[in-house]
Amino acid sequence: MATPQPEKRVSPRQAIKIPAKLHTPEGDLSAETRNLSTSGIFLECATEVSEGSPVDIVMILPKEITGDAGKWVCCQATVQRVEKNVAGGRYGVAASVQRIQGMPELTWPEVDRRITERRGEERRKSPRAQAGTRRNGDRRSGLGK
């Protein structure tokens, strides 16, 4: 009998199905997670995604994952592997996560708009620096009074 191999992943995966949006350089796709961790996600979608491509994965993490309430997140990730015909002609996409960012509660069209806008901005600027700039501008214009 074969000896079970130890888990090689950095973070343990949790099997959970969550609707998600996959924003790729080729376009936006509806998807559903199969399992996830802080370092990676495996999901299914109807369209093939290119291995090595950068993607943004937007979803609402349920309270079973967050420990509190459901939370919108955007995961910046890179596609590591694509499996064809996983179930019913769908594609399995394994992605490694570089960054997970919390988002305010939004509707899907608002999420799509924000991701598109963010892609147009320079990624060199940190969100904290941008927030500080907005606050300073608001104070100078008298909006905070």
C-alpha positions in Angstrom: 0.0 0.0 0.0 1.3 3.4 -1.0 2.2 5.9 1.8 0.2 9.2 1.6 2.3 12.1 0.4 2.5 15.2 2.6 0.7 18.4 1.4 3.1 20.5 -0.7 1.0 23.7 -0.7 2.0 26.7 1.3 -1.5 27.2 2.7 -4.1 24.5 3.1 -7.0 24.6 0.6 -10.6 24.7 1.5 -13.1 23.1 -0.9 -15.8 25.7 -1.4 -18.0 26.8 -4.4 -18.2 30.6 -4.7 -19.4 32.6 -7.8 -16.6 34.8 -9.0 -15.6 37.1 -11.9 -12.3 36.5 -13.6 -10.9 39.6 -15.2 -8.3 38.6 -17.8 -6.4 40.6 -20.5 -8.7 38.9 -23.1 -11.9 39.9 -21.3 -14.1 39.2 -18.3 -15.5 35.7 -17.5 -17.9 34.3 -15.0 -16.4 31.5 -12.9 -16.9 29.4 -9.8 -14.3 28.5 -7.2 -13.7 24.8 -6.4 -11.1 25.4 -3.7 -9.1 28.3 -2.3 -6.4 29.3 0.1 -4.5 32.5 0.9 -1.9 31.6 -1.8 -4.0 30.0 -4.5 -7.4 29.4 -6.1 -8.8 26.7 -8.4 -11.9 27.6 -10.3 -13.9 26.6 -13.3 -15.0 28.8 -16.2 -16.5 28.2 -19.7 -13.7 29.9 -21.6 -10.0 28.9 -21.8 -7.5 31.3 -20.1 -3.9 31.6 -21.1 -1.3 30.0 -18.7 1.0 32.7 -17.2 -1.5 35.5 -17.7 -2.3 38.0 -14.9 -5.9 37.9 -13.7 -8.0 39.7 -11.2 -10.5 37.4 -9.4 -13.4 39.1 -7.7 -15.7 37.3 -5.3 -17.5 37.5 -2.0 -15.8 35.4 0.7 -18.5 33.9 3.0 -18.4 34.1 6.7 -17.2 30.5 6.9 -13.9 31.8 5.4 -13.7 35.3 6.9 -14.9 34.3 10.4 -17.1 37.4 10.5 -19.4 38.6 7.7 -19.2 38.1 3.9 -16.5 40.2 2.4 -15.9 41.4 -1.2 -12.3 40.7 -2.3 -10.2 41.2 -5.4 -7.3 38.7 -5.8 -4.4 39.7 -8.1 -3.2 36.3 -9.4 -1.3 34.6 -12.1 -2.7 31.5 -14.0 -0.4 28.6 -13.3 -2.3 25.7 -15.0 -5.3 25.2 -17.2 -7.2 21.9 -17.3 -9.5 21.3 -20.3 -12.9 19.7 -20.1 -13.0 19.5 -16.3 -16.8 19.1 -16.1 -19.2 19.5 -19.0 -16.7 21.1 -21.3 -15.6 23.7 -18.8 -12.0 24.7 -18.0 -10.2 24.4 -14.7 -7.9 27.3 -13.8 -5.3 27.1 -11.1 -4.0 30.5 -10.1 -1.4 31.6 -7.6 -2.4 34.7 -5.6 0.0 37.5 -5.1 -2.3 39.9 -3.3 -5.8 39.9 -1.8 -7.5 43.2 -1.3 -10.7 43.9 0.5 -13.3 45.9 -1.4 -16.5 47.8 -0.3 -19.8 46.0 -0.8 -20.6 46.6 -4.5 -22.8 45.2 -7.3 -21.2 43.2 -10.1 -21.4 46.1 -12.6 -19.7 48.4 -10.1 -17.0 45.8 -9.6 -16.4 45.5 -13.4 -16.1 49.3 -13.7 -13.7 49.6 -10.8 -11.4 46.8 -12.1 -11.4 48.4 -15.6 -10.5 51.8 -14.1 -7.8 50.3 -11.9 -6.2 48.6 -14.9 -6.0 51.9 -16.6 -4.0 53.5 -13.7 -0.4 53.0 -13.0 0.1 50.0 -10.6 3.2 51.7 -9.2 1.1 53.9 -6.9 0.1 52.3 -3.6 -3.6 52.5 -2.6 -2.5 54.1 0.7 -0.7 56.9 -1.1 -3.7 57.5 -3.4 -6.1 57.6 -0.4 -3.8 60.1 1.4 -3.8 62.4 -1.7 -7.6 62.3 -1.9 -8.0 63.2 1.8 -5.6 66.1 1.5 -7.4 67.4 -1.6 -10.7 67.2 0.2 -9.5 69.2 3.2 -8.0 71.9 1.0 -11.3 72.3 -0.9 -13.3 72.6 2.3 -15.3 69.4 1.7 -14.6 68.0 5.1 -16.3 70.9 7.0 
